[in-house]
Amino acid sequence: PRSLLPLPHSVLLEMQKELLDHKGIGISVLEMSYRSSDFAKIINNAETLVWELLAVRDNYEVIFVQGGGSSQFGAVPLKLIGAWSAKAAEAAKKFGTINIVHSKFGNYTKIPDPSTWNLNSDASSVYYCANETVHNVEFDFTPDVKRAVLVCDMPSNFLSKTVDVSKFGVIFAGVQKNVGSAGVTMVIVSNDQLGFALRECPSVLEYKVQAGNSSLYNRPPCFSIYIMGWVLEWIKNSGGTVAMEKLSSIKSKMIYEIIDNSQRFYSCPVEPQNRSKMNIPFCIGNVKGDDALEKRFLDKALELNMLSMKGQRSVGGIQASLYNAVKIEHMHQL
């Protein structure tokens, strides 16, 4: 079956092989102390692979923490305070003044031209979500926020393409989509942003504390970090982010071309220049979708072992997710 959140098959096989006995030490990673030298090798390997794939190390720290992106909605404003969006804005309101750089649309089908953004010149930070997975809009550029610290929420397209980390103060990504399984969030933070925090910031959310303790200040999500290490190795051996970006373009183009050449039998609500390469939304029959046709599509997809393709409840329709482990042969089936 093709899951919505697939792991590379080779990684699953390695996990299966090592589940009862990790590298001959006689125990599973699930039984391992997070303070042990054996786990230190696992987490250090994962960190090394991150730096190899991003081709940067100077002036940045990588931290592995529990929880998903929602936990960082609280952690980042405690560190920086600034401009946020949607759920992140609600979290940031508890800690400081926020500024929405663009008013909310009735539905999200495009990224407004940066010339229309209401950027606050005094903002300490500016937040944006690089690939939004409900309406499936993706940034194909890095915003210019002048002197403010740029914070990127990148859970669904992290390591699907090359990124110039030096443009960011903080990047955070739940790794389940492209880099591993649920339970661990990766935070990449510049050394310039490590020191400052509000007094209310709990130690477990304090980047300087976590970095100073090599992500071991409290018990980390050990097995999720172990899985992430395998996936990072798979990305590296598959050609790195350059190869992932090329494959994402090929896979998404195959499906978007079918949609656009279907005489509106299929329709994608997102403007072409802002379409996500990770998540493709579409309706069948007309622009609002025909319930009977879409149910028939989902039933037939299930017969082909393609799972979880029903669109988000708030938007409906169909959603095809093309994360790194999805193969081109799956696109032919779709």
C-alpha positions in Angstrom: 0.0 0.0 0.0 1.1 3.6 -0.7 0.8 5.5 2.5 0.1 9.3 2.7 3.4 9.5 4.8 5.6 6.9 3.3 9.1 5.7 4.5 11.6 4.3 2.0 11.1 0.6 1.7 14.8 -0.1 2.3 14.6 1.9 5.6 11.7 -0.2 6.8 13.6 -3.4 6.0 16.7 -2.1 7.9 14.4 -1.2 10.9 12.9 -4.7 10.8 16.3 -6.3 10.7 17.6 -4.3 13.7 14.4 -4.2 15.7 15.4 -6.9 18.2 19.2 -6.4 18.1 20.8 -3.1 17.2 24.1 -3.7 15.5 24.9 -6.8 17.6 24.7 -5.2 21.0 21.8 -7.5 22.0 19.0 -5.0 22.6 16.6 -2.9 20.6 16.9 0.9 20.2 13.5 0.9 22.0 15.2 -0.5 25.1 18.3 1.7 24.9 19.2 4.4 27.5 19.3 7.8 25.9 22.4 8.5 28.0 24.3 5.5 26.5 27.2 5.6 24.2 25.3 3.6 21.7 22.5 6.2 21.4 25.1 8.9 21.3 26.4 7.4 18.1 22.8 7.4 16.7 22.0 11.0 17.4 25.5 12.2 16.4 25.2 10.4 13.1 21.8 12.0 12.4 23.2 15.5 13.2 26.2 14.9 10.9 23.9 13.8 8.0 21.8 16.9 8.4 24.8 19.1 8.0 26.1 17.1 5.0 22.7 17.4 3.3 22.4 21.1 4.0 26.0 21.9 3.2 26.3 24.3 6.1 27.6 24.1 9.7 29.2 27.3 10.7 27.2 29.5 13.1 24.2 27.1 13.4 23.1 24.4 15.8 20.7 21.5 15.0 18.4 20.4 17.9 16.1 17.3 18.0 13.1 17.9 20.3 9.9 16.2 21.2 6.5 17.2 19.7 5.6 18.6 16.4 5.5 22.1 14.8 2.7 23.2 17.2 5.2 23.1 20.1 7.5 25.4 18.2 4.6 27.9 17.8 5.1 28.6 21.5 8.9 28.1 21.7 9.9 30.4 18.9 7.9 33.5 20.0 9.3 33.0 23.5 12.7 33.3 21.9 12.1 36.0 19.3 8.6 37.6 19.3 7.4 38.8 15.9 4.9 38.4 13.0 3.1 35.1 12.6 0.2 33.4 10.8 -2.9 31.2 11.5 -2.3 28.9 14.5 1.2 30.3 15.0 -0.3 33.8 15.4 -2.7 32.6 18.1 0.2 31.1 20.0 2.4 34.2 19.6 -0.4 36.5 20.9 0.3 35.1 24.4 3.9 36.4 24.4 3.9 39.7 22.5 2.5 41.9 19.8 1.9 40.3 16.4 1.5 41.8 13.0 -0.3 39.8 10.2 1.6 40.8 7.0 -1.3 40.0 4.8 -5.0 39.8 5.5 -6.7 36.4 5.5 -8.2 35.2 2.2 -11.6 33.5 2.0 -9.5 30.5 0.8 -5.8 30.1 0.2 -5.0 29.7 -3.5 -1.9 31.9 -3.9 0.9 33.7 -2.2 0.2 37.5 -2.4 2.9 39.6 -4.1 5.5 40.6 -1.5 5.0 44.3 -2.5 1.5 44.1 -0.9 2.8 42.7 2.4 2.5 44.9 5.5 5.9 44.2 7.0 6.7 46.0 10.3 10.1 47.5 10.1 10.5 47.1 13.9 9.6 43.4 14.0 12.1 41.3 15.7 11.2 38.2 13.6 9.0 37.2 10.7 7.4 33.8 10.4 6.2 31.9 7.4 5.1 28.4 6.5 7.1 27.2 3.4 4.5 24.6 2.3 1.0 24.7 3.6 -0.6 21.3 3.6 -4.3 22.1 3.9 -4.8 24.2 0.8 -1.4 23.1 -0.6 0.4 26.4 -1.4 4.2 26.5 -1.5 6.7 29.3 -1.5 9.1 29.1 -4.4 11.2 32.0 -3.0 12.7 33.1 0.3 11.0 36.3 1.7 13.2 39.3 2.1 12.4 40.6 5.6 15.3 43.2 5.9 16.7 43.3 9.4 14.2 40.9 11.1 15.0 37.3 11.9 13.4 35.0 9.4 11.7 32.0 10.9 10.6 29.2 8.6 8.1 26.5 9.4 9.1 23.7 7.0 7.5 20.4 8.1 6.3 19.1 4.8 9.0 20.2 2.3 12.2 20.0 4.4 15.0 18.2 2.4 12.7 18.0 -0.6 14.9 20.7 -2.2 18.0 22.7 -1.7 17.8 25.5 0.9 20.2 28.4 1.7 20.2 28.0 5.5 22.2 31.2 5.9 19.1 33.3 5.1 17.2 32.0 8.2 17.5 32.6 11.9 15.4 29.5 12.7 14.0 26.6 10.7 11.8 24.0 12.4 10.4 20.9 10.8 8.4 17.9 12.1 10.2 15.1 10.3 7.3 12.8 9.5 6.6 13.9 6.0 10.0 13.6 4.3 12.7 12.7 6.8 11.3 10.1 9.2 8.4 9.2 11.5 6.2 11.2 13.9 7.5 12.3 17.3 10.6 14.3 16.6 11.0 17.9 15.5 14.2 19.2 14.1 15.2 22.8 14.9 18.1 24.5 13.0 18.9 27.8 14.8 21.7 30.3 14.2 24.1 30.9 17.1 23.0 34.5 17.1 19.5 33.5 18.3 20.6 31.0 20.9 21.3 33.4 23.8 18.1 35.5 24.1 14.9 34.2 25.7 12.1 35.6 27.8 12.1 34.8 31.5 8.9 32.7 31.0 10.6 30.3 28.6 10.7 26.7 30.1 14.1 25.0 29.9 12.8 22.3 27.6 11.9 25.0 25.0 15.2 26.9 25.5 17.3 26.4 22.4 20.6 27.3 24.2 19.9 24.7 26.9 19.0 22.0 24.4 22.0 22.8 22.1 24.3 22.8 25.2 23.1 19.4 26.1 23.3 17.9 22.6 19.5 17.5 22.5 19.7 15.3 25.7 18.5 17.8 28.3 15.4 15.7 28.7 14.6 12.3 27.3 14.5 12.7 23.4 12.3 10.7 21.1 15.0 8.1 20.6 13.4 5.7 18.2 12.1 8.5 15.9 15.7 9.9 15.8 17.0 6.5 14.9 14.5 6.2 12.0 15.4 9.7 10.9 19.0 8.7 10.7 18.2 5.9 8.3 16.1 8.2 6.2 18.8 10.9 6.1 21.2 8.2 5.0 18.8 7.1 2.2 18.4 10.7 1.0 22.2 11.1 0.9 22.7 7.9 -1.0 19.9 8.8 -3.4 21.7 12.0 -4.5 20.8 14.4 -1.7 18.5 17.4 -1.9 19.4 18.2 -5.5 18.1 14.7 -6.5 15.0 15.1 -4.3 14.2 18.5 -5.8 14.5 17.1 -9.4 12.3 14.1 -8.5 9.7 16.4 -6.9 9.5 18.5 -10.0 9.1 15.4 -12.3 6.5 13.8 -10.1 4.4 16.9 -9.5 4.6 17.9 -13.2 3.2 14.5 -14.3 0.0 15.0 -12.2 -0.5 18.7 -12.8 -0.3 18.2 -16.6 -3.1 15.6 -16.4 -5.2 18.0 -14.3 -4.6 21.0 -16.6 -5.2 19.0 -19.8 -8.4 17.4 -18.7 -10.8 20.1 -20.0 -11.6 20.9 -16.4 -12.8 17.4 -15.5 -10.0 17.7 -12.9 -9.4 21.1 -11.3 -6.7 22.4 -9.0 -7.7 25.6 -7.0 -4.1 26.8 -6.5 -2.6 29.4 -8.8 0.1 27.6 -11.0 3.0 29.7 -9.8 2.3 28.8 -6.1 1.4 25.1 -6.5 2.9 22.8 -4.0 5.3 20.1 -5.3 4.6 18.0 -2.2 0.8 18.0 -2.0 -1.5 18.2 -5.0 -5.2 19.1 -4.3 -7.9 18.6 -7.0 -11.6 18.2 -7.5 -13.3 16.0 -10.0 -16.2 16.8 -12.2 -16.3 20.6 -11.6 -14.4 23.2 -9.6 -16.4 22.4 -6.5 -16.2 18.6 -7.0 -18.8 15.9 -7.6 -19.2 13.8 -4.5 -20.2 10.7 -6.4 -17.2 10.9 -8.8 -14.8 11.6 -6.0 -16.0 8.7 -3.9 -15.6 6.5 -7.0 -12.1 7.8 -7.5 -11.2 7.1 -3.9 -12.7 3.6 -4.0 -10.7 2.8 -7.2 -7.5 4.2 -5.6 -8.0 2.0 -2.6 -8.2 -1.0 -5.0 -4.7 0.0 -6.2 -3.5 0.2 -2.6 -3.3 4.0 -2.7 -4.4 5.1 0.8 -5.5 8.3 2.6 -6.2 10.4 -0.5 -9.3 12.2 0.7 -8.7 15.9 1.0 -8.6 17.9 4.2 -12.0 18.1 5.9 -12.0 21.9 5.6 -11.4 21.9 1.9 -12.7 18.5 0.6 -11.7 17.0 -2.8 -8.7 14.8 -3.3 -5.2 15.3 -2.1 -2.1 13.4 -3.5 1.0 13.7 -1.4 4.3 13.2 -3.2 6.9 13.1 -0.4 10.4 12.0 -1.0 9.8 8.3 -0.6 7.0 8.3 -3.2 8.3 6.8 -6.5 7.7 7.8 -10.1 6.1 4.4 -10.7 3.5 5.5 -8.1 2.8 8.5 -10.2 2.1 6.3 -13.2 -0.5 4.4 -11.1 -2.1 7.6 -9.9 
